[in-house]
Amino acid sequence: MDARVAAVIRVDAVWLAVAPLDMRSGSEAALARVVGVFGSARPHHAYLFANRRANRMKVLVHDGIGVWLAARRLNQGKFVWPKDGGPTLGLTRVQLDALVLGLPWQRLGEAGVITVL
């Protein structure tokens, strides 16, 4: 990528909400859900939600001025979405890249480290 190309939307942290979101939700409803689940919408943070079947995802990003809402749908299969644990998870950029492709992102990063033989 050309070094002169600036990122349109800066994302410093990525957060995943475990509970499903109604994909009919617009930016106001998604923002209200972010505030309800995460406590606030922080500038330069991305918040991910999936529908109940986990074949659609919405991402809300607060850019410091307003919010961006993007949607992604898989034509086949579904996103690897956690069903248990806490209500939210933090993701690395590598995990996010794998998640949006429908790959098992939980195995990347620290979760993929082998410590016992």
C-alpha positions as CSV (number, residue, x, y, z in Angstrom):
1,M,0.0,0.0,0.0
2,D,1.2,3.5,-0.8
3,A,2.5,5.3,2.3
4,R,0.9,8.5,1.1
5,V,-2.6,7.0,1.3
6,A,-4.1,8.0,4.6
7,A,-6.5,5.8,6.5
8,V,-10.1,7.1,6.2
9,I,-11.2,5.7,9.5
10,R,-8.7,5.2,12.3
11,V,-9.3,2.2,14.5
12,D,-7.2,1.8,17.6
13,A,-9.2,-0.9,19.3
14,V,-11.7,-3.6,18.3
15,W,-14.4,-4.9,20.6
16,L,-16.8,-7.8,20.0
17,A,-20.3,-8.0,21.6
18,V,-21.3,-11.6,22.2
19,A,-25.0,-11.1,22.3
20,P,-26.7,-10.9,18.9
21,L,-28.0,-7.7,17.4
22,D,-31.1,-7.2,15.2
23,M,-29.6,-6.5,11.7
24,R,-32.4,-4.1,11.0
25,S,-30.9,-1.7,13.5
26,G,-29.6,1.6,12.1
27,S,-26.8,3.7,13.4
28,E,-28.8,5.2,16.3
29,A,-30.0,1.8,17.6
30,A,-26.5,0.3,17.1
31,L,-24.9,3.3,19.0
32,A,-27.4,2.8,21.8
33,R,-26.5,-0.9,22.0
34,V,-22.8,0.0,22.1
35,V,-23.4,2.4,25.0
36,G,-25.5,-0.2,26.7
37,V,-23.1,-3.1,26.3
38,F,-19.7,-1.3,26.5
39,G,-20.6,1.7,28.7
40,S,-19.6,4.3,26.1
41,A,-18.5,4.6,22.4
42,R,-14.9,5.7,22.5
43,P,-13.3,7.6,19.7
44,H,-11.3,5.4,17.2
45,H,-12.8,2.2,18.6
46,A,-14.8,-0.4,16.5
47,Y,-17.7,-2.4,17.9
48,L,-18.7,-5.6,16.3
49,F,-22.1,-7.3,16.5
50,A,-23.6,-10.4,14.7
51,N,-27.1,-11.6,14.2
52,R,-28.4,-14.7,15.9
53,R,-27.4,-17.0,13.0
54,A,-23.9,-15.3,12.8
55,N,-24.0,-15.0,9.0
56,R,-24.3,-11.2,9.2
57,M,-22.2,-8.7,11.1
58,K,-22.4,-4.9,11.8
59,V,-19.5,-2.8,12.8
60,L,-19.9,0.6,14.4
61,V,-16.9,2.9,14.5
62,H,-16.7,6.2,16.4
63,D,-14.2,8.4,14.5
64,G,-14.1,11.2,17.1
65,I,-16.7,13.3,15.3
66,G,-19.5,10.9,14.4
67,V,-20.2,7.2,13.8
68,W,-19.8,4.9,10.8
69,L,-21.9,1.8,10.5
70,A,-20.9,-1.0,8.1
71,A,-22.5,-4.4,7.4
72,R,-21.0,-7.6,6.1
73,R,-22.9,-10.8,5.1
74,L,-21.4,-14.2,4.3
75,N,-22.9,-15.9,1.3
76,Q,-21.9,-19.3,2.8
77,G,-21.2,-20.4,6.3
78,K,-21.1,-18.1,9.3
79,F,-18.8,-16.0,11.3
80,V,-17.0,-17.8,14.2
81,W,-18.8,-16.0,17.0
82,P,-18.4,-16.8,20.7
83,K,-21.4,-18.1,22.5
84,D,-20.2,-18.1,26.1
85,G,-17.8,-16.2,28.3
86,G,-18.2,-12.5,29.1
87,P,-20.5,-10.1,27.2
88,T,-17.6,-8.5,25.3
89,L,-14.2,-9.4,24.0
90,G,-11.3,-7.4,22.7
91,L,-9.8,-8.4,19.4
92,T,-6.4,-7.7,17.7
93,R,-6.1,-6.6,14.1
94,V,-5.1,-10.1,13.0
95,Q,-8.1,-11.6,14.8
96,L,-10.4,-9.0,13.1
97,D,-9.0,-9.8,9.7
98,A,-9.6,-13.5,10.3
99,L,-13.1,-13.0,11.7
100,V,-14.4,-11.0,8.8
101,L,-13.4,-13.8,6.5
102,G,-15.2,-16.4,8.6
103,L,-12.0,-18.0,9.9
104,P,-11.4,-19.3,13.4
105,W,-9.9,-16.1,14.8
106,Q,-9.8,-17.4,18.5
107,R,-6.7,-19.5,17.6
108,L,-4.6,-16.4,16.6
109,G,-2.5,-14.4,18.9
110,E,-2.1,-15.3,22.6
111,A,-4.9,-17.9,22.4
112,G,-2.8,-19.9,19.9
113,V,0.3,-20.2,22.1
114,I,1.2,-23.7,23.1
115,T,2.5,-23.9,26.7
116,V,2.1,-27.6,27.6
117,L,3.3,-30.6,25.8
